[in-house]
């Protein structure tokens, strides 16, 4: 049964079927081949979506969007730049510090990276950081990220 589902998924993807339809059709094939009662499917779908963890995902996305639109993420970045921006390599350190502030507010690493990281990569590139160093600063958000990555001269 598993092999049939995998083969049907691979064939549908090879035929350029959109992933959502390939997953749906191969999943339905698995349900039919596994003798799952299709009458129980709606209640199983509703029961699976009644999770508090799943409820948090759109809430974090909304919170990140709200913080960006209200200018809160820019205010956090300005605060971080004011605290450590004057130190040598302070732009990179301010990225990490802004990530710390933002993670305490949002509670989601993915929201942090999407809100702060995409906003601070262009200024780091303009300041002379190499692209691999500019992209390396913001996903880490850890104390050991305060390393000797310097803007190239």
TORMAR-282897 format. One line per field, with one value per residue (C-alpha): residue in one letter; chain; z, x, y. Coordinates in nm, 3 decimals, decimal comma. Example, Ala and Ser with C-alpha at 12.3 -4.5 7.8 and 13.67 -1.06 7.14 Angstrom:
2
fimi <- c(A; S)
drenlo <- c(A; A)
up <- c(0,780; 0,714)
east <- c(1,230; 1,367)
north <- c(-0,450; -0,106)
//
This chain:
153
fimi <- c(X; X; X; X; X; X; X; X; X; X; X; X; X; X; X; X; X; X; X; X; X; X; X; X; X; X; X; X; X; X; X; X; X; X; X; X; X; X; X; X; X; X; X; X; X; X; X; X; X; X; X; X; X; X; X; X; X; X; X; X; X; X; X; X; X; X; X; X; X; X; X; X; X; X; X; X; X; X; X; X; X; X; X; X; X; X; X; X; X; X; X; X; X; X; X; X; X; X; X; X; X; X; X; X; X; X; X; X; X; X; X; X; X; X; X; X; X; X; X; X; X; X; X; X; X; X; X; X; X; X; X; X; X; X; X; X; X; X; X; X; X; X; X; X; X; X; X; X; X; X; X; X; X)
drenlo <- c(A; A; A; A; A; A; A; A; A; A; A; A; A; A; A; A; A; A; A; A; A; A; A; A; A; A; A; A; A; A; A; A; A; A; A; A; A; A; A; A; A; A; A; A; A; A; A; A; A; A; A; A; A; A; A; A; A; A; A; A; A; A; A; A; A; A; A; A; A; A; A; A; A; A; A; A; A; A; A; A; A; A; A; A; A; A; A; A; A; A; A; A; A; A; A; A; A; A; A; A; A; A; A; A; A; A; A; A; A; A; A; A; A; A; A; A; A; A; A; A; A; A; A; A; A; A; A; A; A; A; A; A; A; A; A; A; A; A; A; A; A; A; A; A; A; A; A; A; A; A; A; A; A)
up <- c(0,000; 0,091; -0,232; -0,435; -0,265; -0,321; -0,683; -0,752; -0,596; -0,799; -1,122; -1,062; -0,986; -1,296; -1,499; -1,367; -1,150; -0,881; -0,551; -0,366; -0,608; -0,621; -0,241; -0,229; -0,497; -0,365; -0,012; -0,131; -0,305; 0,024; 0,207; -0,049; -0,060; 0,321; 0,359; 0,559; 0,593; 0,387; 0,600; 0,893; 0,688; 0,761; 1,137; 1,131; 0,943; 1,190; 1,488; 1,343; 1,302; 1,662; 1,790; 2,001; 1,845; 1,497; 1,625; 1,722; 1,369; 1,216; 1,537; 1,513; 1,146; 1,233; 1,521; 1,298; 1,031; 1,289; 1,444; 1,103; 0,995; 1,324; 1,304; 1,618; 1,446; 1,321; 1,674; 1,811; 1,549; 1,632; 2,002; 1,930; 1,708; 1,981; 2,239; 2,042; 1,706; 1,811; 1,880; 1,606; 1,415; 1,589; 1,295; 1,309; 1,687; 1,661; 1,429; 1,692; 1,973; 1,774; 1,719; 2,096; 2,162; 1,894; 2,001; 2,351; 2,212; 1,937; 2,074; 1,725; 1,558; 1,213; 1,281; 1,400; 1,090; 0,853; 1,024; 1,125; 0,892; 0,565; 0,694; 0,801; 0,526; 0,276; 0,527; 0,615; 0,247; 0,202; 0,508; 0,343; 0,490; 0,247; 0,142; 0,317; 0,641; 0,616; 0,577; 0,847; 1,126; 1,156; 1,158; 1,448; 1,724; 1,971; 2,197; 2,001; 1,692; 1,842; 1,657; 1,460; 1,135; 1,013; 0,719; 0,434; 0,363)
east <- c(0,000; 0,278; 0,460; 0,146; 0,100; 0,463; 0,459; 0,134; 0,277; 0,600; 0,407; 0,173; 0,463; 0,647; 0,336; 0,365; 0,056; 0,058; 0,191; -0,134; -0,329; -0,059; -0,062; -0,441; -0,487; -0,213; -0,353; -0,699; -0,549; -0,385; -0,715; -0,898; -0,625; -0,602; -0,974; -1,024; -1,391; -1,439; -1,741; -1,504; -1,284; -1,466; -1,471; -1,104; -1,013; -1,204; -1,053; -0,704; -0,757; -0,875; -0,519; -0,405; -0,062; -0,206; -0,404; -0,078; 0,064; -0,173; -0,158; 0,223; 0,197; -0,059; 0,156; 0,463; 0,267; 0,116; 0,457; 0,602; 0,312; 0,307; 0,679; 0,758; 1,024; 1,195; 1,184; 1,345; 1,618; 1,681; 1,704; 1,951; 2,158; 2,161; 2,285; 2,558; 2,576; 2,872; 3,093; 3,320; 3,107; 2,802; 2,567; 2,596; 2,562; 2,256; 2,097; 2,145; 2,024; 1,715; 1,644; 1,666; 1,420; 1,183; 1,192; 1,090; 0,785; 0,674; 0,779; 0,839; 1,176; 1,018; 0,842; 1,173; 1,363; 1,091; 1,038; 1,390; 1,616; 1,466; 1,465; 1,832; 2,012; 2,016; 2,166; 2,436; 2,520; 2,535; 2,763; 3,018; 2,941; 2,994; 2,664; 2,747; 2,820; 2,510; 2,287; 2,473; 2,409; 2,034; 1,934; 2,165; 2,041; 2,274; 2,544; 2,821; 2,708; 2,900; 3,210; 3,472; 3,275; 3,388; 3,280; 3,524; 3,736)
north <- c(0,000; 0,245; 0,166; 0,236; 0,573; 0,671; 0,555; 0,742; 1,058; 1,035; 0,970; 1,263; 1,495; 1,369; 1,455; 1,815; 1,789; 2,059; 1,924; 1,989; 1,771; 1,504; 1,480; 1,475; 1,211; 0,983; 1,027; 0,932; 0,628; 0,529; 0,565; 0,351; 0,085; 0,077; 0,010; 0,331; 0,415; 0,730; 0,815; 0,878; 1,110; 1,440; 1,380; 1,276; 1,596; 1,813; 1,632; 1,680; 2,052; 2,100; 2,138; 2,432; 2,408; 2,460; 2,757; 2,929; 2,932; 3,190; 3,389; 3,419; 3,514; 3,782; 3,909; 3,936; 4,119; 4,354; 4,429; 4,508; 4,729; 4,922; 4,984; 4,788; 4,578; 4,896; 5,039; 4,721; 4,742; 5,108; 5,020; 4,740; 4,970; 5,232; 4,979; 4,803; 4,981; 5,195; 4,891; 4,760; 4,508; 4,652; 4,614; 4,237; 4,242; 4,466; 4,208; 3,938; 4,167; 4,267; 3,897; 3,839; 4,122; 4,006; 3,642; 3,739; 3,916; 3,680; 3,341; 3,204; 3,165; 3,159; 3,488; 3,636; 3,537; 3,655; 3,990; 4,090; 3,894; 4,009; 4,366; 4,373; 4,183; 4,478; 4,727; 4,476; 4,432; 4,811; 4,837; 4,610; 4,270; 3,987; 3,820; 3,492; 3,681; 3,901; 3,596; 3,405; 3,657; 3,659; 3,290; 3,204; 3,433; 3,272; 3,415; 3,248; 3,439; 3,734; 3,623; 3,803; 3,838; 4,174; 4,384; 4,335; 4,640)
//
